[in-house]
Amino acid sequence: MHERIHHRAFTDRLMSAEQAAEFIKPGMTVAMSGFTGAGYPKSVPGALAAQMERQHAAGKDFKINVLTGASTAPELDGVLAKAEGMNLRLPYMSDPELRRRINDGNMEYMDIHLSHVAQHAWFGFYGKIDVAIVEVVGVTAEGDLIPSSSVGNNKTWLEMADKIIIEVNSQQSAAMEGMHDIYYGTALPPHRKPIDLTTVRDRIGQQYMDVDVNKIVAVVETDAPDRLSPFAPVDETSEKIADHLLTFLDSEIRAGRLSEKLLPLQSGVGNIANAVLAGLSRGGYKGLTAYTEVIQDGMLELIKDGTIEFASATSFSLSSEGIEEFNRNVDHYRKRILLRAQEISNHPEIIRRLGCIALNGMIEADIYGNVNSTNVLGSHVMNGIGGSGDFARNGYLSVFMSPSTAKGGKISGIVPMASHVDHTEHDTMILITEQGLADLRGHSPKQRAQIVIDNCAHPEYRPMLQDYFDRACKESYGKHTPHLLGEALSWHERFRQTGDMRPAN
Ligand code: 0RQ
């Protein structure tokens, strides 16, 4: 028994998830491991949700604030949302139950750049952290923690929390030991020093996480896999988007702005980003690198076939097939993947230094290049900004991709004015839809608008956008970024009224 736990202080505190959950009281702020469905605690949140439901049935209030690395899974966000157990949740999330409650207005959600979370916690912006719940692969004889399939904010949670609950998950591959690089050099301003990371492979920290054993109140053994929904199969639309990107990258190489090894790739989450990665292996590249947040199935494929020779991230985000593939060829991947804390994987200083190529999905873009990644119709949050802002602002290139329409053509992905802005026109360089690619670099707003309309808009919406832009150029109050303010969001309002952005006639 306990073959994953080699330190007495930890075996002494072994208990059930139900007993561990007793340490969490109403109103507490609880920081948990987990990043894009990987490395989240599998059993204490469920036991906690059951206690919340019992309290609610007895007419008592039981809600907590939940901080994580990024999205988790039904066993964490899903159960706590169903139990109506959260006052506040931050940062990125993607659980449908949680999303519904946030959008119904029943709880608070704070959407924060992923690189900001740890430092904001240290700055005291989120108050005291009462309890941390962190999944690990095991505990060494020295009492160090072997990180799991994501690192996220775990180092920070372990350092800041008053009490710590550790989940030791025997389903997580023990072969991950040694694949992590945990940096302990971050300090608070004005005492910060440069971070000495100049290539994606650099190790700047240690392979284990430190923990103060005096703060550990419970250790729970679990045996459950990370649970991720499979990606949508690559379809014609995402293949076309990938082809436009490949053509563009080739032209950048020919123009001498990129070498054949490109620059470190960052790839966002979602079906489009996954499909684009799959497309890269068609591009004939070899020996590329990635400095990114998540290793998803598409990235694993690229590492397997040699397209990518080294990837730095903060988390895996694999479907069950992806997990099987990782476990089958773990020795190959061990030498080619490093997981870091998200404050390092997403650090603006490093992203700027390495010159990352940021590839992210979007909900909509407007004709000037402002990008909405988070809020449908300006109000209904989808997942959150995640790390897209960290990379888009600081990357060498920032690319946003989406089909030109959504919901069977009833919504245009290119609109007169974005109904919510996550990435401003100043951060967006390249927009891609299946229709084509808009290269916005070196162009003024009016020039950009014409390029976006000509290259990215769906043919059904292109004349409507052209008409709007032409009239705005004549009638707008100012002629620098022409807009007709009374009309700019009318497409969204029409969709709300009629279920279609296109006018009835
Ligand atoms: O909804 O499945 O209900 O039909 O949005 O859209 O086209 O499958 O695209 O999976 O790549 O996700 C922006 C959400 C795109 C993602 C977003 C609907 C569409 C569908 C998904 P249905 P697709 P993707 C680093 C990077 C922010 C975080 C980020 C995202 C669903 O890329 O969350 O980039 N990005 N992090 O129908 C209404 C529109 C729509 C729309 C799409 N205009 N209006 N619905 N949809 N466009 C990683 C991390 O940060 C962890």
Residues whose N, C-alpha, C, O or C-beta is under 5 A from the ligand:
A	BS01	0RQ	T36 A70 S267 G268 V269 G270 N271 I272 A273 E293 N360 G361 M362 I363 E364 S373 V376 M382 N383 G384 I385 G386 G387 S388 A406 K407 I411 S412 G413
